[in-house]
Amino acid sequence: MPKLRSVSLVAVTSLSLLLSACQKKAEGQVVAIVNGEEITLTELNAEIAEMNLPASADKNAVRSRVLQRMVDRRLLVQAAKEAGLDRDPAYLTQERRMQEQLLVSMYGKKAMDTIKVPDTAALDRFVSTHPQQFAERTRFRLDQLVIDMPSDPKRLKELESAHTLDEVASRLTAMGISFQRNAGALDSATVAPQVLQRILALPAGEPFIVPNGNRLVINSIVGREPISVTPEQSRQMAAQAMRNEELNKIGEQRLQEAKTKAKIEYQPGFEPKDDAGKSTPAIGAATNGAAPATP
């Protein structure tokens, strides 16, 4: 008999929870309920805020469309869970990575909120000491060849003696490496001064290689034009750049502090290489000795 009473108690409890879910109402801070799952006003407003709507937008119409999109998405999520995808190892791996990226992003934003906007004198000093971003800002027109990263990067040694993009194209054809020829551009404000200096020191038309994901972009400068920046724009850009620099310093400091306190153990064979702990540049070294740049 005690066992029967226990089973009955579980059944009653489950029924109570089910009835509680059924009794939910879309009111107050709850703007919709999808199969018992609430969508709150906070969630709706957050999604709308990310859209950067103009002031003239019909807010009621936008709110209605966004809410319906959220309802549709919630239905698809529920269907995916019913199919068991939320327990799939591939999903769990990506979920963790996305959570980590979100937390790091929010951690950075919180740090950024503590950084003060520099005063006018500091902004003007920054502008004067970074001419490639302001007074001498230039857009370089590029002729480009795009290739897939070869399985054996040593093959690219054959390109080092090519001094024009046409010569590179001929070498690639002879090597059986397919390529796409594109037109591109490079803004001097997006390149580190020492990198830009090395690029500009190349002979006219000399190619330089830039890794871009699993591809390589081989560039040759074919023209240039100045980019005009007003003093007000310069100060705004300088303020953002200076705050970004400060944020990077904070990030590096906090990372080093975390590493000092951390206990990290690697499986044999997975230990970091000598340079693995250093900051990875956005782009790598060019094969012909030229500095990389962002195309």
N, C-alpha and C positions, 0 to 999 in steps of 0.2 A: 504493500500500500504506500509506503513512503516514496517508492520509486514513481508510482503513478502521480502522486501529488507533485513531485519534482518536474515531471514531464509536463503536467498541466500548467505549472507555474511558468515554465519556459514558453509554452505556447501562448499563454496570456500576455507575457511580456512582449513577445514578438508581435502579437496582434496590436498591442498598445502602441508600439513604435510605428507600425504600419498606419494605424489610424492617425497618429500624430503627423506623419508625413502628408497624409491625404488632406489634413485640415489646414495646411499652410495656405496663406493668402498673399497675393501680390498687392501689398500695401505698405505704406511708410517708406522705408529704405529698400524694400524689395520691389523691383520693377517688373519682374517676370519669374515664373516658376516653370521649369522644364522637367517633367517627370519627377517632381519632388526636389529638384536642384534649383536653388535660388540664384538669380542674377541681381546683384545689388546696384543701387544708384551710384555708389562709389566706383564699381567696376565699369559701368556705362560711361561715367564722366571721364574716367581715365582713358578709355579707348577713344573717346571723342577728342580729348586734349591732344592726343598724339597726331591728330589729323591736321593741326595748324590751320584751322578754317579762317577764311577772311571774315571781317566784322559784318559784312553784308549777307552772310549765309543765313538761310532759313533754319534756325536752330531746331525748331520743332520737327521739321522734315528730316533733318540730319539725324536727330535723336531717334526718330522712328526707324530709319533705315539701318542705323548702326545697331540698335537693339535687335532688329530682326536678323541681322547678320550674326549677332552673338547667339541668338536662339538657334539658328541653323547650325552654327558651329558646335554648340552644346549637344545638339541631337546627333551630329556625326561623331562627336567624341564618345557619347554614350554607346553608339553602335560599334565603334572601334573597341571599346572596353568589353562589350558583349562578345566580340570576336576574340577576346583574349590578348589583344595587342599590347595592353598596358603591362602584361607580364612577359612580353617578348624580351630576351636579353639585349637585342639591338636597340629597342626602345629605351630600356632602362639605362643603357650606356649613354645614349644621346641625351636623355633627360638629365642625367647627372652633369654632363658637360654643359648643357644650357643653364642649369641652376648655378653652376660654378661661375660661368661667364656673367650671368646676371648679378650675382653677389659681388664679383670683382668690379663690375661697372657701377653698381650702387655705392660701393666702398669708395671708388674714385670720385663719384659725384659728391659724396658727403665731404670728402677732403677738399674738393674744389670750392665748396661753399664757404670754407674757412679762409680761403686765400683772398686777401684784399686787392681791390683794383688799384694799380699803381697811380701815382699822381702824375700831373702833366709833365713835370720836369723829367721824371724817370721814363715816361713814354717817349719824349723827344730824344733822350739819350739813346734809347733802344733803336729808334728809327735811324738816327745818324750813324750808328755803329753796325747797321745791317742794310747797307745800300742795295744789295741784290734783292731785298724784299720790298724796297720802297723807291728811293730816288733813281736807282738803276735797274729797277725791275724790268725784265725782258721776257718775251715769249719767243722761244726758239721753234722754228718749223723743222720737222724731222722727216727724213725718208727712212723707212723701217722695213726690216725683214723679220718675220716672226717664224720661229721653228719650235718643234717639240724638243724637250730636253733629251739629248741622246742618251742611250743606255750606258755608253762609255764616254764620259765628258772629255777624256784625253784626246778624242778625235778632233775637238775644237782647236787643238794646237795648230792644225793645218790652216786655220784662218788668221793666225797672227801676222803672217807676212802680207795679208791683203790690206791695201791702204785706201780702197774705195768700196762703196757698197756694191757696185757692179762686179768688182773682183770677188767680193764675198759671195755674191749670188752665183757666179761661175764656179767657185770652189764647192759650194753646197750642191750644185747640180752634178758636178763631177763625183762628189762623195755619195750621191744617191739620197741626199737629205732634202725632202720637200719643204717649201717655205711659202709664206704669203707676203706680198709686198703691200705695205700700207703707208699712209701719210699720218703723222702724229704731231704732237706739240709738247713742249716742255716749258713750264713756268719757273723762272729762276727763284721765285719765292718759295717753291716747294723743295728746293735742293739745299743740302748743307753747304755752307760757304766753301769749305775745303774740297768738297766733291765737285762743286761747280768750277772752282779754280783749276782743278785737274782736267776737267772736260774742256774748258776753254783754252788750256795749254796745248791741246792736240793740234796737229796740222789741219788746215782747212779740209773738210770732207772726211777726215779720219774716222772710221767706225768705232763705236764702243758698244759693249754688250751689257744688257740689263736682264737679270733673271726676273721672271714674272710668273710666280706659281710653278707649274710644271712646263713652262715655256721659256724661251729666251727671245729677247727683242734686241735686234742688232740695229743700231741707230747711226745716222749721219746727219749733222746739222746742215740744212740747205737754205736757211734764212732766219732772220730775227727782226723783231719789232718791239719798240718800247711799250710798256704798260703804264698808263698814267694813273696815279693814285693821289687823291686829294689829301690835304693835311688831316682832315677829320677822319677819313677812311684809314689813313696811316695810324692814327692814334688808336682807333678801334681795333685794328688788326694787331697792333703792338701789344695792346692790353691783353688780348686773347693769347698771343704767343708767349708773353711773359708769364701769364697764369699757367699755361700749359707746361712751361719749363719748370715752374715751381711745383706743379703737380707731379711731374716726372721725378723731381728730387724727393718729394714726399714718398712717392711710390717705391723708389729704390731704397730709401731709408727704412720704410716699414718692412719691405721684403727682406732686407738684411737682418733686421731685428727678429723677424719670424724665423729666418734660417738659423740664427744664433741659438734660439730657444728650441728649435725643432729636433726631433730624433728621426732621422731618415735612414732607412735600410734598403739596399738594392740587392736583387738577386744577382749572383755572379754572372758577369757578361752584360749586365744592363747598367753598370755604373756610368755616370756622365763622363764624357771626354774632357780633356783639359780646358777646352774653350766652351763647353756646354753651359757653364754658369754665367757666361758673359751675355750682355744684351745682344740679341740677334738683330742686325740691321735690316731695314725694310728691303734692301736690295744688296746683292753681293758684288764681289769684285769682277771687273771685266777681264776677259781672257787675254786681251792684248795689252794689258798694263794700264788701260784707261780706267778712270773712276766710273762707277755706275751712276745712273740717273733714273728718275722716274719718267717714263715716256708719257 
